[in-house]
Amino acid sequence: MANLEKKKDKEKASSEEEDDVSVSEDDISLSEFEEEYEIATKEVQLKTEDADALEANNEKKDEL
């Protein structure tokens, strides 16, 4: 009986370790997604700022 209980304990511990690993992998992929999203958002913001600056520059030229 003791051997059967030890085997079940080992299987349970192994299963818990696998769960921990999968959570870590999910956290990593979520972090990568968040990083990519932030980069894309910054790129869009920079393009918008560039377009606004160009438009302001064109307006100044039109005034002259």
GROMACS elastic network, one bead per residue, 0.5 to 0.9 nm:
[ bonds ]
;  ai    aj funct       b0    kb
    1     4     6  0.51711   500
    1     5     6  0.64127   500
    1     6     6  0.87509   500
    2     5     6  0.51492   500
    2     6     6  0.61993   500
    2     7     6  0.86126   500
    3     6     6  0.50684   500
    3     7     6  0.61364   500
    3     8     6  0.86621   500
    4     7     6  0.51003   500
    4     8     6  0.62771   500
    4     9     6  0.86735   500
    5     8     6  0.50990   500
    5     9     6  0.61556   500
    5    10     6  0.86374   500
    6     9     6  0.50326   500
    6    10     6  0.61736   500
    6    11     6  0.86287   500
    7    10     6  0.51311   500
    7    11     6  0.62175   500
    7    12     6  0.85976   500
    8    11     6  0.50707   500
    8    12     6  0.60722   500
    8    13     6  0.85673   500
    9    12     6  0.50689   500
    9    13     6  0.61141   500
    9    14     6  0.85117   500
   10    13     6  0.51134   500
   10    14     6  0.60573   500
   10    15     6  0.85228   500
   11    14     6  0.50418   500
   11    15     6  0.60764   500
   11    16     6  0.86257   500
   12    15     6  0.50629   500
   12    16     6  0.62143   500
   12    17     6  0.86712   500
   13    16     6  0.51099   500
   13    17     6  0.62342   500
   13    18     6  0.87240   500
   14    17     6  0.51429   500
   14    18     6  0.63462   500
   14    19     6  0.87790   500
   15    18     6  0.51483   500
   15    19     6  0.63707   500
   15    20     6  0.88055   500
   16    19     6  0.50438   500
   16    20     6  0.63108   500
   16    21     6  0.87593   500
   17    20     6  0.50500   500
   17    21     6  0.63172   500
   17    22     6  0.87805   500
   18    21     6  0.50965   500
   18    22     6  0.62956   500
   18    23     6  0.87085   500
   19    22     6  0.52138   500
   19    23     6  0.62695   500
   19    24     6  0.86653   500
   20    23     6  0.52276   500
   20    24     6  0.62715   500
   20    25     6  0.87470   500
   21    24     6  0.50700   500
   21    25     6  0.62380   500
   21    26     6  0.86593   500
   22    25     6  0.50214   500
   22    26     6  0.61754   500
   22    27     6  0.85804   500
   23    26     6  0.50322   500
   23    27     6  0.61525   500
   23    28     6  0.86482   500
   24    28     6  0.62239   500
   24    29     6  0.87203   500
   25    28     6  0.50844   500
   25    29     6  0.62803   500
   25    30     6  0.85516   500
   26    29     6  0.52106   500
   26    30     6  0.60584   500
   26    31     6  0.85193   500
   27    30     6  0.50585   500
   27    31     6  0.60745   500
   27    32     6  0.86019   500
   28    31     6  0.50445   500
   28    32     6  0.62002   500
   28    33     6  0.85862   500
   29    32     6  0.50010   500
   29    33     6  0.61130   500
   29    34     6  0.85773   500
   30    34     6  0.60998   500
   30    35     6  0.85294   500
   31    34     6  0.50567   500
   31    35     6  0.60939   500
   31    36     6  0.85743   500
   32    35     6  0.50865   500
   32    36     6  0.61448   500
   32    37     6  0.85128   500
   33    36     6  0.51346   500
   33    37     6  0.60502   500
   33    38     6  0.85803   500
   34    37     6  0.50146   500
   34    38     6  0.61216   500
   34    39     6  0.86138   500
   35    38     6  0.51424   500
   35    39     6  0.62283   500
   35    40     6  0.86454   500
   36    39     6  0.51120   500
   36    40     6  0.61490   500
   36    41     6  0.85349   500
   37    40     6  0.51335   500
   37    41     6  0.60642   500
   37    42     6  0.85852   500
   38    41     6  0.50350   500
   38    42     6  0.61365   500
   38    43     6  0.85884   500
   39    42     6  0.51249   500
   39    43     6  0.61741   500
   39    44     6  0.87043   500
   40    43     6  0.50421   500
   40    44     6  0.62741   500
   40    45     6  0.85992   500
   41    44     6  0.51875   500
   41    45     6  0.61753   500
   41    46     6  0.86522   500
   42    46     6  0.60807   500
   42    47     6  0.85774   500
   43    46     6  0.51263   500
   43    47     6  0.62113   500
   43    48     6  0.86001   500
   44    47     6  0.51232   500
   44    48     6  0.61585   500
   44    49     6  0.86168   500
   45    48     6  0.50913   500
   45    49     6  0.61762   500
   45    50     6  0.86003   500
   46    49     6  0.50142   500
   46    50     6  0.60818   500
   46    51     6  0.85456   500
   47    50     6  0.50192   500
   47    51     6  0.61251   500
   47    52     6  0.85618   500
   48    51     6  0.50741   500
   48    52     6  0.61193   500
   48    53     6  0.85790   500
   49    52     6  0.50341   500
   49    53     6  0.61077   500
   49    54     6  0.85420   500
   50    53     6  0.51192   500
   50    54     6  0.61223   500
   50    55     6  0.85568   500
   51    54     6  0.50592   500
   51    55     6  0.60901   500
   51    56     6  0.85928   500
   52    55     6  0.50707   500
   52    56     6  0.61589   500
   52    57     6  0.85593   500
   53    56     6  0.50958   500
   53    57     6  0.61136   500
   53    58     6  0.86141   500
   54    57     6  0.50276   500
   54    58     6  0.61682   500
   54    59     6  0.86357   500
   55    58     6  0.50711   500
   55    59     6  0.62247   500
   55    60     6  0.87183   500
   56    59     6  0.50827   500
   56    60     6  0.63259   500
   56    61     6  0.87821   500
   57    60     6  0.51551   500
   57    61     6  0.63985   500
   57    62     6  0.87666   500
   58    61     6  0.50792   500
   58    62     6  0.62444   500
   58    63     6  0.87468   500
   59    62     6  0.50203   500
   59    63     6  0.63174   500
   59    64     6  0.88830   500
   60    63     6  0.51298   500
   60    64     6  0.65552   500
   61    64     6  0.52892   500
